[in-house]
Amino acid sequence: MDYCEYPSPVGTLYLTADAGGLTGIWMHPKKTEDHPVLVQAKLWLDSYFSGNPVGCSFPLNPHGTAFQQQVWDILLTIPYGQTTTYGAIAREMAVRMGKEKMSAQAVGQAVGANPIDILIPCHRVVGANGKLTGYAEGLDKKEWLLRHEGWLRQEDRL
């Protein structure tokens, strides 16, 4: 696994990749090396933090269970500047899995296990009442990212 650092407005991000693609974006260091896909990830982050988000044109390879992978695939469909709820994802997962119901808590655990912060936008998942909940890197970072995307205005109170 290869690694690089990326300075961002929310602190240093640590990017990792392997032969399959990008494996993680963390706010805490994991390992030090270099990889070609990391250059692409840094360019994507430059675009995102400059307010000009672009689609991801490099491979992602987050490691997780089949359930987590399906939840992360749903996260990738949440448009920039928009949010969804844990309950909405649970309903979509129930349909995908051919079940009558799915636990929003199970979805929350899968969302929280997302190893590629920001690019797989787990910060765009909010509680049923629109409250900011459950961000492994801290609610202050989640709030910053949502404000950056224009979802929360400065005058909004959380």
LINJO-V543115 format. One line per field, one symbol per residue. psi: psi as a letter, one per 20 degrees, with the letter a starting at -180 (. if undefined). A space follows every 50 residues. Layout:
BEGIN
psi: ???
END
This chain:
BEGIN
psi: prqrqoprijrpqopqqahiapiqorjqqgqoaqqhhhgghhhghgggii jmqrqpjqqqlpprrgggggghhghiioqpjrrrrhgghgghhgghjkqh rqphghghggghioimqggomhijprrhjjqpqmohiqhhggggghghij hpqhipp.
END
